[in-house]
């Protein structure tokens, strides 16, 4: 390194053809050598010429003498005073798309006595970004660490001469950059990490008066974007909403975008989906999800500048009838950009924090009331004239109609209804449920469709009501057969089941006290076997008695069941005064005689001591028997006669005789006794 300011000296040998001799060392013509760090000598035709370097003044506090150099030098010292980027390209920028901007970036340096220029290679860096703030502070969007090429990175700065980077291209694609974040284009000059300066001198770099001077921003081009903010929608079924089935629904919606949204037109621009959700935010599992409900024409609807997007008359098949009836109580509508729009653009939700499709979807959910509703105000029951027979299984039919309110809607599915049947001592069905049948409906009746505006007619239902070991007149209380309509937990679809004003309206009890039948006696036959009658004394007699019952009469077994009385009467029907009455002619064995279902009940050889010879001698012409229920039957059971009375009386007329016998022909007696058996 030989400065312009230097001095020299020379001397020659005697013979120019001889080498130069310096300090005893020969040098051939053309050779040079360094005498010291400041002096360089050379041989020219035996003449030695030496040049002594003259050093410039170093106007700095701590000059530096590089190794192998003669002079002291000041290090490169650059202070940036102003960075002022200037946009040279035209047009707008659009959020969500790739952004390309042409720039010139003039740099002003602080030029003081101690500052210098700088030369070399790989000296500079220039970062660029967009910012919402005029000074470039805060988060940096679309940040590029260095937009200089190699030549620009080695650009020389000469003191007191203009300096700028040009031309520059700043481009980035940050799909999450909103116009609000791209108000300013900012650049910051810096020293590269490994600068190579001329002479390898140190390179001091800073901003003046502080580091903020290294950054400069300019207003960005006009920004346009498509960022949705919110959606409003309304939806209604276009047909019968049935749980478990897709129903045609109509939807109208308005999508609101952020201010200054750009116009966009094309094909496949939009996508709108619908689904059921468990929560108001639309997160988690989606029920009956339909991802695209827009027609091709609706997908291509143009979005005008600064105008909401109205999408009306949107139709879709959606299982709206199940929403609100199941765990999914919300209907959610989502709106986003099309999967493959033409032209391509990036759809963004305002405020989204990443570029994923799920984050850039506008979703609004609304709570949905179950559209399948069965709301009842009464339960009508028609048993006709049917009766109950105690202590046996009863095949009954009943006509059931649930009376609905105006709040009821369509309910359709399988196993929808449950009809409970039971006996109760309470007219409202409370307390013990006797002979409870949980489900009296067959599968067809249980699946009856309820249509809006109509009552639920389940028709004529047949069922078995088992009264075995059940006494329908216990303690003389009224007996009620109750019917309880309810929702079937096995229903294939969910729906709302309710009663107004309360649950009691779906329970109806029929008073069966006059319909409940037990052992019903019709009539009876009897014969006497009388020994010789003696006037004024009881005559030993033997009776065979056969009691006839209705075919529906149940079996009766127990103790103290029956009572058979004998007496004399003035009247053929046994009314009036009873003479010589024997209140109970049956012994304990016969009192407990079992009645088989439908009868008859037979007593043989009943011994009765009765003054039969005195009949008709004093106006009492008739010998009568009365059959009825025992005084204290165990268990209690229902007993009545076909005519509705509590007993049956049968009388036979006799003549007054001091001594008489009933004589029968052997063949007649044999026939009667065998008939009784």
Order of alpha helices (4+ residues) and beta strands (2+ residues): beta-beta-beta-beta-beta-beta-beta-beta-beta-beta-beta-beta-alpha-beta-beta-beta-beta-beta-beta-beta-beta-beta-beta-alpha-beta-beta-beta-beta-beta-beta-beta-beta-beta-alpha-beta-beta-beta-beta-beta-beta-beta-beta-beta-alpha-beta-beta-beta-beta-alpha
